[in-house]
Amino acid sequence: MINGIEKTIRAACPHDCPDTCAMLVDVNAEGRAVRVKGDPDHPFTHGGLCVKVAHYEKRTYHRDRLLYPMKRKGPKGSGQFQRITWDEALDTIASRLGDAAGDNPQSILPYSYAGTMGLLQGASMDRRFFHKLGASLLDRTICSSAGMFGMRYTVGASVGTNPETVDQARYILIWGSNVITSNIHLWRYVLRARAKGARVVTIDPLRTRTADQSDEHIAIMPGTDGALALGMMHVILRDGLQDQDYIDRFTIGFPELKARVEEYPPSRVSSITGLSEETIERLTHEYAKNAPAFIRVNYGLQRHAGGGMTVRNIFCLPALVGAWRHPGGGALLSTSGFYPLNFAALERADLIQGKPRTINMSRLGDALCNAGPAGPAGPPVRAMVVYNSNPAAVAPNQQRVLEGLRREDLFTVVLEHFQTDTADYADILLPATTQLEHFDLHRSYGHTYVMVNNPAIEPLGECKPNTDIFRLLARRMSFSDACFEDSDEDMARQALSTCKGMTLEELKEKGWARLNVGDAPFANGGFPTPSGKCEFYSERLRDLDPLPVYIPPREDRLSNPLLAEKYPLALISPPAHHFLNSTFVNVLADKEAGPTLEIHPEDAATRHIATGNPVQVFNSRGDFLATAVVTDRTRTGVVSAPSVWWNKLVPGGRNANSTTSEELTDIGGGATFYDNLVDVRVVSD
């Protein structure tokens, strides 16, 4: 024992962040986790953790942790519960789900996302359970689906530049990504590249922490990034800046693309994006003439009507200039497509009988209210099981979601660590384990390592892992398939069965293993598309447009001038620095200044708003309250509300999602959180 530490456990951060850090957990002789730190031996984590996870043990031991099963004893939404036994909880859930399944199993809806990114606690026994039950399928679209499909139709999968080569780039374009807040470990490679002479440019409507630390900030209008990419392609081809050899050998559809981008001269793109023609011309020449050039894209810029096509347009740029030839060149949104894991064995979709309907999670409000054309075909949702998500806070069109959650005929089960906004509406509330208390297997969408999370401590109170909860429910429902008896390690081995040369035993001992991804994986083509090439023209997109095109936001000053006259400000709601979606809000709220709204001085002046004023942000869907921060960090016509606050912790009991819509993206059925026009006024005392 050294300094009171009896053992150090290898673990992995579970949260929805591209970095998926390798962690070390120090445990004392009493079996208590006393410190969490980054693994200094992991090449990407490099010994550091973000401000959210650096004291993760405090979250596990927080005074408000849910430790016992509970059932509702007051009105829905009141948050009143009484403790019950696990037997009572499981019997109640099995009975109610059994009744719903007896009428129509598709009246049961699982609702989950990335509260943990673990493959076991997030997408294993739970999937098997609902597949066997015959429940409605959930289309998990709320974050990344538009960009994922945009990449799929262009480069074939969620693949891109090897992040560990970014320090070899000579020009770095950080496009719609606040790296210092949401991808901090990549910033080390950016700084290394800059030290060797690379120029760093950030494109973002908001002057973020990352933009502040860049060589230049280009303040674009939200939702217009796809037009800028087309304008850049226009300039590249007009001025002969393309790598014709790479184009001829490793792309398809170039003649068609060349004709298309003729439609996007800088004069037109300037009027769309709010950028000057000079900026567009200069940016393009810098990008095309400084090889290798690297583009870091993140998911914010695909949360509007044309989000999928936006990512597609941007991912055409590296092939056009041959950036993929070089280590450090290319583009990156996600690395998740590099992982050859056996998801079929893990999730067991073969258990599905018939053709159950699929409900898009981004339209949860309409699904629960069974309303209009956006509502699901088939029976009303009678039962919902929520885990790894907090839809009352994070789902779009919040007031519709809450209307659905208030239904007395809706049986709701919530698996949680804390009594969130969604937990307040539960009929049965189950205590789930945190990352320090269970086993899991992880991939990343920001590096190329498979990770294992070993449990560091025994579960607190009566908390159980998600896998155990669904295993117990399967037994209560008399599911006899052998797969419901698989242990967590059994399932991990099944997931790894397609990863050659990688064993669970080695992973448990070391904590991580690197995939065989080259320094320049697409230097000679080899894209995972049907053609094996970067597809400027994609036959699979014929029903939309097989070529890159600009699809404007639905709520925009140009595409919807009548709406913009009524609600003239574009609202974006990026993550607050100390939050990760709605995770950490109750633990780290004191690190933030409370719900704020950043507004440009010109927009504030016309509304007689000063810093510190309480303001109401509103549109036809709803409203929320915030404190004004008058700043030139955001551009004119754009306001920013750092998010996602729990409703119960803010004045007025509503957050930014009271104003967002359930409309979907062009590709992938994604959420359109940043396609959102509002207005702002001072709230009088």
Buried (B, 14 or more C-beta within 10 A) or exposed (E): EEEEBBEBBBBBBBBBBBBBBBBBBBBBEEEBBBBBBBBEBBBBBBEBBBEBBBEBBEBBBEEEBBBBBBBBEEEBBEBEBEEBEBEEBBEBBBEBBBEBBEEBBBBBBBBBBBBBBBBBBBBBBBBBBBBBBBBBBBBBBBBBBBBBBBBBBBBBBBBBBBBBBBBBBBBBBBBBBBBBBBBBBBBBBBBBBBEEEBBBBBBBBBBBBBBEBBEBBBBBBBBBBBBBBBBBBBBBBBEEBBBEEBBEEBBBBBEBBBEBBEEBBBEBBBEBBBBEBEBBBBBBBBBBEBBBBBBBBBBBBBBBBBBBBBBBBBBBBBBBBBBBBBBBBBBBBBBBBBBBBBBEBBBBEEBBEEEBEEBBBBBBBBBBBBBEEBBBEBBBBBBBBBBBBBBBBBBBBBBBBBBBBEBEEBBBBBBBBBBBBBBBBBBBBBBBBBBBBBBBBBBBBBBBBBBBBBBBBEBBEBBBBBBBBBBBBBBBBEBEEEBBEBEBBEBBBBBBBBBEEBEBEEBBEBBBBBBEBEEBBBBEBBBBBEBEBBBBBBEEBEEBBBBBBBBBBBBBBEBBEEBBEEBBBBBBBBBBBBBBBBBBBBBBBEEBEBBBBBBBEEBBEEBEBEBEBBBBBBBEBBBBBBBBBBBEBBBBBBBBBBBBBBBBBBEBBBBBBBBBBBBBBBBBBBBBBBBBBBBBBBBEE
